[in-house]
């Protein structure tokens, strides 16, 4: 027996079967209307829950993006300081230790300094060519001759500043 199949016996006082059938029909109609409302409320709640889950995920993603952008912006302000220390540190143990601390602070924030070595292929996504050096060998074409300034990248391959290099070009 389903919920719609309600069996009600007419009482002996109520002798009018037509009146009883009308009351039963009215009760069934009310039940049907309440079930429809219930289904509508459930669907609304499910939509609201899905919207909340989507919003939570979107906000988490925005938070991560804001954090990365902030970290990148701060790093861009400190990179010239690291460059100055790197230039002055050659042969100075105290400055080399300070530069190492800056690199560790960058690494703690998922920022890494990279310095292309001579002979590495030139990568325009990671390197900025500031000069070209002629070479007579085809094997050296489009390779790094010298790194003038280190580059910095964030986790995920996001380049904060490309390494500034001299590139060999076959003539």
N, C-alpha and C positions, 0 to 999 in steps of 0.2 A: 504494500500500500504506500503510495507516494504522499508528499505533503498536501498535494491538491485534492487527494481523495479522502476528505474528512467525512466520517460517517456520524451523523447526528440523528438520533431517534426522536421523532416528535413526541412531546410529552402528552399525557392524556388530557391536560387542561387546554392545550393549544389546538385542538382539533382541526384547524384550517391548514390543509396541506399546501395550498398555494402560497399562503403567507410564510410558511416554513421554507419553501423552495426559494422565495424571494430573499429571506434572511440568509440562507445558505449561499446563494449567488452573491449577495452583497459581501459576505465574509470572504468568499473565494476571491472576489475582485479586490478587496482590501489587501488580502494576503499577496496577491499578484503585484499590486502597486508597491507594497512594502519590499518585496523581493527585488523589484526593479530599482527602487531607491537604494537598497542595500548594495546591489551590483554597481550602481552609479558611484556610490561612496567608495566602494572598494577600488574601482577603476581610478577614481580621483586620487585616492591615497597612494596607489601604485605609481601613478604619474608623478605625484609629488616626491615620492621616495626616489624614483629614477632621476628626477631633476636635482634633488639634493646630492645624490651620488655623483652625477655629472659635474655639478658645481664644485663639490669638494675636490674632485680630480683636477678640474680647471684651475682652481685656486692654488692647489699644490704645485701645478706646473708653472703658474705665474710666479709663485714664491721662489721656485728654483731659478726661473729666468731672471727675476729681479736680483737674486743673490749673485748669480753669475755676472750680470751686468755691473753690479756694484763692485764686485771683486776685480773685474776687468778694468773698470774706471780707476780704482785705487792703484792697481798695478801700473797703469799707464802713467800715473803721477810719480811712482817710485822707480820706474825703469831708468830715467835719466840719472837718478842718484846711483843706481847700480852701475850704469855705464861709467860714471865719473870714478867710482871706486875701482872698477875693473881696469880703467886706464892708469890710475895712480897706484894700483896694488902690485904691479910687477916688481918683484924683489922686496916688497914690504910685508913681512909676516903678519903684522897687526891689521893692515888693511885687507889682506887676503882672508883673515879670520872673520872680519866684518862682512866681507863680500859673501863668504860661505854662510854666515847667519842670514843674510838677506835672501840667498838662494833657498835656504831651508824654510824661511817664512813664506816665500813664494810657493815652494812645493807643498807646504801645509795647506795652502789654498788652491792646490791643483794647478799651479802655474809653473812651467818648466822653461828654463833658459836652454836654448840649443845653439850650437856653434858648428856650422858646416865645415868639414875638413876639405883641404885641397884635393881635387880629383872627384869629389862627389858630383853627381849630376845636378845641374841647376834646376830648381823647382820654383817656378814663378808664384806658386801658391804659398811658399814658405820663405822664399828669398827675394830680395830686391837688388837688382843689378844697378850698381852705382858707377860701374866702369866696365869696359871691355878690353881684354888683352888678346892680341892676335896670337894664334898658334898655327904651326905648320902641320901638325898631326891631326888627322881626322878623329882619332880616339879621344882626344882632349876637347873636341868641339862641344860647346854647351856644358862645360863643367866648371866648378868653382875653382878659381885660382887662389883666392885669399878671402878670408872673412874679416871684414873691417869692424863689424859690430854684431854682437849676438842677437838672436831673435828670441821671442817669448811666445809661448802658446799655452792655452788652457786645455784641460782635459776635454777630449772629444775633438781635438784637432783645430780648435778655434785659435787662429793666429791673432795675438795681441799686437805684436810688431814683427814684421819679417826680418830675417837676418840680412844685413847689408853686405853684399859681396862683390868681388870682382870676378867676372865670368870670362872664360877663355872662348874664343870664337875662331873657327877655322877659316883661313883666308886662302 
